[in-house]
Amino acid sequence: MAAFKNRPDDLRRVFFDPKLSSKMGAVKKYCHEKKLPYKKIEVEELNRVAASVHHEGVVMVMKPTKQLSAHSLIRRKWGEKSIVAVLDRVSNSHNLGAILRTCAYFGVEGLLISEGDGQATMSSSTARMAEGALETTPLYRASDLPSALRDIQEQGVFVLGTDVSAKHSLYEIKLPLPCAVVFGNEGEGLSDRVKKRCNQLVRIPAYASVESLNVGVSAGIVLSELRRRTGYIEKKK
């Protein structure tokens, strides 16, 4: 429903469980006014339409969101406490969706991903995992991620890389802002070229024998710490 709330003009078609009909009043009214098709269908058919059982009874066919280039991120106005997240070849679409959701939760101003080299891209499963975060967190793409990071640095942005073998812990260093924090591939971590573009590499300290964390979990820990250091005031619900 977040897509409809933020981009009603991009709506093309709606399918929903008959049991939710009473809650779909605004959507049905909009579809009627715009002459857009909507249909009540049983759960089994919804599963086929969504190609998944994870749809919560509503499937909306939307016009794809506009893809943003790294250039538009680089040339944006960076605030004193701006934070963006960067992914270097994160290959799992569920991880991409989970990180998008984490970015939205902590008010991160954008997510920059590499192109090619196994990097996950937007898909229906990614959108489901993000749970509406794509509607509030801009997604940028870089054809050459190391070059994009260099250009970001030239805007006065500190580039922080996460690496399980880094000398320094996340909690023992000073973190200048604005900041772009980079998370690497699930198995290989950051590429050598990306590491060389980072101003600082940090690790999340381990307290047991488990070797590493899932990249989505790592993103949550690091972004939470960055937000804490900005003196972030929690948004009241």
C-alpha positions in Angstrom: 0.0 0.0 0.0 3.0 2.3 0.4 3.4 2.4 -3.3 -0.2 3.6 -3.8 0.2 6.2 -1.0 3.4 7.7 -2.5 2.8 7.1 -6.2 -0.9 6.8 -7.0 -0.3 8.1 -10.6 1.9 5.0 -11.2 -0.9 2.5 -10.4 -2.0 0.3 -13.3 -4.0 -2.5 -11.8 -5.1 -4.0 -8.5 -5.9 -7.5 -7.2 -7.1 -8.1 -3.7 -8.6 -10.7 -1.4 -12.4 -10.3 -1.1 -12.0 -10.4 2.7 -10.1 -7.0 2.4 -12.8 -5.3 0.3 -13.9 -3.1 3.2 -10.4 -1.8 3.7 -9.8 -1.0 0.0 -12.3 1.9 -0.2 -9.7 4.6 -1.1 -8.0 2.4 -3.7 -11.3 1.3 -5.3 -12.5 4.9 -5.4 -9.3 6.0 -7.1 -9.5 3.2 -9.6 -13.0 4.1 -10.4 -12.1 7.8 -11.0 -9.1 6.9 -13.1 -10.8 4.0 -15.0 -8.2 1.6 -13.7 -9.1 -2.1 -13.4 -9.3 -3.8 -10.0 -10.4 -7.3 -9.2 -11.3 -9.4 -6.1 -9.7 -12.8 -6.4 -9.2 -15.7 -4.0 -5.9 -16.3 -2.2 -4.8 -19.2 -4.4 -5.1 -16.9 -7.5 -3.4 -14.1 -5.7 -0.5 -16.4 -5.0 -0.2 -17.1 -8.7 -0.4 -13.4 -9.7 2.2 -12.4 -7.1 4.3 -15.5 -7.8 4.5 -15.7 -4.0 2.5 -16.3 -0.9 3.9 -13.1 0.7 1.4 -10.5 -0.5 -0.8 -9.8 2.6 -3.9 -10.1 0.3 -3.1 -7.2 -2.0 -1.2 -7.1 -5.3 -0.7 -3.8 -7.1 0.7 -3.5 -10.6 2.8 -0.3 -10.6 4.8 1.6 -13.2 8.5 0.9 -12.3 10.2 3.6 -10.2 12.6 5.8 -12.1 16.2 4.6 -11.9 18.6 7.2 -10.6 22.3 7.5 -11.6 25.2 7.8 -9.2 25.8 11.2 -10.8 22.6 12.5 -9.3 23.6 11.3 -5.8 27.1 12.8 -6.1 25.9 16.2 -7.2 23.1 16.4 -4.6 23.3 18.8 -1.7 25.0 17.0 1.2 23.9 18.0 4.7 26.3 18.1 7.6 24.8 14.9 9.0 23.9 13.2 5.7 24.3 9.4 5.6 24.0 7.2 2.6 24.6 3.4 2.3 26.5 1.7 -0.5 26.5 -1.9 -1.6 29.4 -3.6 -3.4 28.1 -6.7 -5.2 25.6 -7.8 -2.6 24.1 -10.7 -4.6 21.0 -11.8 -2.6 17.8 -10.0 -3.5 16.4 -10.6 0.0 19.4 -8.9 1.5 19.0 -5.9 -0.8 15.4 -5.6 0.2 16.2 -5.9 3.9 18.9 -3.3 3.7 16.5 -0.9 1.9 14.1 -1.3 4.7 16.8 -0.7 7.3 17.9 2.5 5.4 14.3 3.7 5.5 14.0 3.0 9.2 17.1 5.0 10.1 16.4 7.8 7.7 19.3 7.1 5.4 19.2 9.5 2.5 19.9 7.0 -0.3 21.2 3.6 -1.2 23.9 3.3 -4.0 24.4 -0.1 -5.6 27.0 -1.3 -8.1 25.9 -2.5 -11.5 26.8 -6.0 -12.8 29.3 -8.3 -11.0 26.5 -10.2 -9.4 24.9 -7.3 -7.7 21.2 -8.0 -6.9 18.7 -5.6 -8.6 15.1 -4.7 -7.9 12.7 -7.6 -8.2 9.3 -8.5 -6.8 11.0 -10.4 -3.9 13.2 -7.4 -3.2 10.2 -5.1 -3.1 8.4 -7.5 -0.7 11.4 -7.6 1.7 11.7 -3.8 1.6 8.0 -3.4 2.6 7.5 0.0 1.1 11.0 1.3 1.8 11.7 1.9 -1.9 9.0 4.6 -1.8 11.0 6.7 0.7 14.6 5.7 0.1 16.1 6.6 -3.3 18.0 3.8 -5.0 21.0 4.9 -7.1 23.2 2.8 -9.5 26.9 3.1 -10.4 28.4 1.5 -13.4 31.9 2.0 -11.8 31.5 2.0 -8.0 35.1 2.9 -7.1 35.0 5.9 -9.4 31.6 6.9 -7.9 33.1 6.7 -4.4 36.0 8.9 -5.5 33.6 11.5 -6.7 31.6 11.3 -3.5 34.8 11.9 -1.5 35.5 15.0 -3.6 32.2 16.4 -2.2 33.7 16.2 1.3 32.0 13.0 2.2 33.8 10.4 4.4 33.7 6.9 2.9 33.5 4.2 5.6 34.0 0.6 4.6 33.0 -2.5 6.6 35.4 -5.4 6.6 35.5 -8.4 9.0 39.4 -8.2 9.1 39.7 -4.4 9.7 42.1 -3.3 12.4 39.7 -0.9 14.1 36.3 -1.6 15.7 33.3 0.5 14.7 33.0 1.7 18.3 36.5 2.9 18.8 37.0 5.4 15.9 35.7 8.8 15.2 33.2 8.9 12.3 33.2 12.2 10.4 30.0 13.3 8.7 28.6 13.4 6.1 29.3 9.7 5.5 28.8 7.0 2.9 29.1 3.5 4.4 29.9 0.6 2.2 28.9 -3.0 2.7 30.4 -5.9 0.6 29.5 -9.1 -1.0 28.1 -11.8 1.3 31.0 -14.2 0.7 33.9 -12.0 -0.5 33.3 -8.8 1.3 34.5 -5.5 -0.3 36.5 -5.7 -3.5 40.1 -4.5 -3.4 39.3 -1.5 -5.6 36.5 -0.4 -3.3 38.6 -0.9 -0.2 41.2 1.4 -1.7 38.6 4.1 -2.0 37.5 4.0 1.6 38.8 6.6 4.1 38.5 4.0 6.9 37.7 0.3 7.3 36.0 -0.9 10.4 34.7 -4.2 11.8 31.8 -5.1 14.1 33.5 -6.7 17.1 32.7 -10.3 17.7 32.1 -11.8 21.2 31.9 -15.5 20.2 33.2 -17.9 17.7 30.8 -17.1 14.8 33.0 -15.8 12.0 30.7 -13.1 10.6 27.3 -11.6 10.3 24.8 -11.5 7.5 25.2 -8.3 5.5 21.7 -7.2 6.3 22.4 -7.5 10.1 25.7 -5.7 9.7 23.9 -2.9 7.9 21.4 -2.5 10.8 24.2 -2.4 13.4 26.4 0.1 11.6 23.6 2.4 10.5 22.1 2.4 14.0 25.5 3.5 15.4 25.9 6.2 12.8 22.5 7.6 13.6 23.2 7.5 17.3 26.3 9.6 16.7 24.4 12.2 14.8 22.3 13.0 17.9 19.3 11.7 16.0 16.0 12.4 17.6 13.5 9.5 17.2 10.5 10.2 15.1 7.4 9.7 17.2 4.7 7.5 15.7 
